[in-house]
């Protein structure tokens, strides 16, 4: 499902003394099935943009086209359910939204709410729980007795149970330990690769952008200031620094080496790419490409 | 900066002692903390690392009396952690929790930072500059009159940190307090805490997943499934390489790169290298080729 934002502006608390710009004249297309990362400093409008992708917020000006639905300032809140089932939104700290008595019921709530039968909802819930790696032994437990990482997975399963075509993730791994982070990022990559689910990921982790994203949108002060592939976006470190954004670790380290006088042919975005380049530059005896 | 910092070996009086501490939550089979003993030297920066659910946060809660010990004893700033001392201890040790969303009470950012000072009965004329100063130190001055509810996650966390900073305690405990900040915000907050530590001779106890943050600490304590599994300087801990993954952690970037290069035959020393040391080694190899 393609999403097209056409000159979208959004004003928070419009008409009050607290009014502030959330988005300013953003035009962008998010292609069907793509893996898109959105980066930008805290407060740059990333989360506001996300909430336009499933009509949780409606533009103050401009239009958002989600599949064949056109959303404008005047769109009524009725009949948005089918759209929200297709575009699953995982909020920051999604585990704060758990509420049911059991893990199974919590995950089945979404599909049931969107009209699935009890049985169908449970089937979808079990499938989603399997995807996120929550063992059957937890299905009848209270979600509140689980660890933070497990609660996050259950909350994500609640969105996956609706079998969305597009999964929108607002810093989904924040606060998780490195292992939990790697597992979740692996899950999203698998869903994208094997089921063709589109992913929109808001993140501060430039490593995740380098490792997973096909396209990157850069936000600042409510505006879309750049878009391109990770290589294109990370090609200009000075510009990124001016936007208060960093480089992936490997690219940062590569620049440190270049400054010392070690020549590297290209700016590597990942640790593996950096290792490859260094092996070629240093061509150790008996060295073999790994 | 690595050369400047004080190592844990420069023995200081412990400001926190934990002696055979066991904490078990009623609904759980295994103790969250199982027979933990450790000390935190005064004026040190001590990082506690471990995966989600390892018991790291429980330790901070036990020290501030938010959970009770099933066995063992603790002292903070020379006082035993018990009912008689808990309020004094909470004045000495401020905790910044992971998620500030649930901690907001003020209708504006400045009110929120002032809340702790009001509780401590600081007079208004002293309160105002302290609030302003605390907000300046976390880079939130421009937001003083905003409603906390309308801040982004990272901004909220900085306000929570300002609330602690305003109270000027002896120990600041950070319970993954930087995990929601953007990279720039994280650097700024850690730098703020570093400055505060230097100016006010604070002790920092930081629960974190961020190995880069831990790398800049004086001491690192590793907790796994309620057990203390390692403690030492960052180089001692990070030299464990792949074993860190088994503990739910990550291998530091330089260690990962070193492994890949060593496997390809690039001669590099076995001990842990900081990024700077690693760059130096690679440059030497290149320049003597």
Interface residues (C-beta under 8 A of the other chain):
Chain A: X12 X13 X18 X20 X41 X42 X43 X47 X92 X93 X96 X145 X147 X148 X149 X171 X174 X175 X176 X177 X178 X179 X180 X182 X204 X206 X244 X245 X246 X249 X250 X253 X256 X257 X260 X261 X262 X271 X272 X274 X275 X278 X279 X281 X282 X284 X285 X286 X287 X288 X289 X290
Chain B: X27 X28 X50 X51 X52 X53 X98 X99 X101 X146 X147 X150 X151 X152 X153 X154 X155 X176 X179 X180 X181 X182 X183 X184 X185 X209 X211 X245 X248 X249 X250 X253 X256 X257 X260 X261 X263 X264 X265 X266 X267 X275 X278 X279 X280 X282 X283 X285 X286 X287 X289
